[in-house]
Structure formats: C-alpha cells, structure tokens
C-alpha cells in the first residue's frame, strides 16, 4: 500500500492503474455536468491540502473539450473545498 507522504512525493504510479487506490470526488455544475474532479489518498479531508483537482472545460456545444489542472500542475496539494476559487490552466 502507500501513505500520504508517498502520494505527495509521487513515489508510486498514480496513472489509471494506480488511481484505483485514490478517493475521487466529482462536483457538477448547475446543469448536472461534471465540472471538477478531485483525487486524494483515502481518508483525506476535503479541507486538507491533499487533493489533485481538475476542471472540465466544455465547448459551445456543451461537449467536454479539455481537462485542466488547478494551478496548472498535477500535484496533490490543493484543497477540495476551494476548487471553485483556484486558478486553472
């Protein structure tokens, strides 16, 4: 298994195979479309800086067109509760 220190330091694979070991949160917009995806170690509080957060961007046809990271980095150092106020790129 792994611990939070390993997750923070990316000492193991967190790709599709490794993501099965992560807690996932999905927040929807007013229309029910997934807008934010968050992943963290199991047991991480939503108020803890332990999340990797992504934002889904939709085109004018309301189709997902890209997924971007909070602060333009795939780091597990964001707070899930702050997802709407973060910068994405």
N, C-alpha and C positions, 0 to 999 in steps of 0.2 A: 504494500500500500504506500501512501505518500502522506506527507504532512504539509501544513500551511507554508512552512519555510521552503520546502521544495517547490511548491506551487509558485510562490513569489519569485524564486530564483530560476524558474523554468528548467528544473533539473530532470524533468521527465516529459514524455510525449503528451501534449495536450491536443493533438490532432483528432480527427474523427474517432480513432480507436481509443485515445486517452480521454476524450470528452465524456465517455460514459461514466467516469468517476467524478464528474463535476455536477454541482447543483445548477439548474437552469431556471431563470425567470424570464417571462415574456410579458411585456406591457403593450397593450393595444391602444390605438388612437380612438377618437370618438366614433369612427365608422366600423370598429371591430377589426381593423387591420393591425397586424403585428408591427409595432414601431420600434421597440427596444428589445434587445436580447442581452441578458446578463448571465455570466458563468462565474462560479466561485467554488472553493472547496466545500464539501458538505459541512453543514453546521455554521457557515459564515453568516453573521448577522447582516441584514440589509443596510444597516447603518455603519458597517465596518468598511474600511478602505481595502477590500479584498476581492473586488469584482473586476472582470473584464467586461466592458459594456460596448455593445454595437448598436448602431441606429440604422434602420432600414429606410432607404430613400425610394420614393415612388415617382414614376414619370407622370405625365399629364393624363395618361390613360388609366392611372391608378394601378399600374403594374410595378412590382418591385424592380428597381433598376440598379441599385447598388447597396452595399452594406459597408458602413464606415465605422471606425473605432473612436471611442472617447479619447480626446487629446491626441488623435492620430497615432495611437500606439496600442499594441495588443498586450497591455500589461494588466496584471491582476492587482490594481492599486486604486480603483475607483469605488465610490460609494453608490450602491444601487439606488438608494433613496434620492440621490442628487442627479439622476440620469437626465432629467429634463433641462437642467441648468448647465450641463457640461458642454464643452466645445467638441465638435466632431470634424473629422477630416480624413 
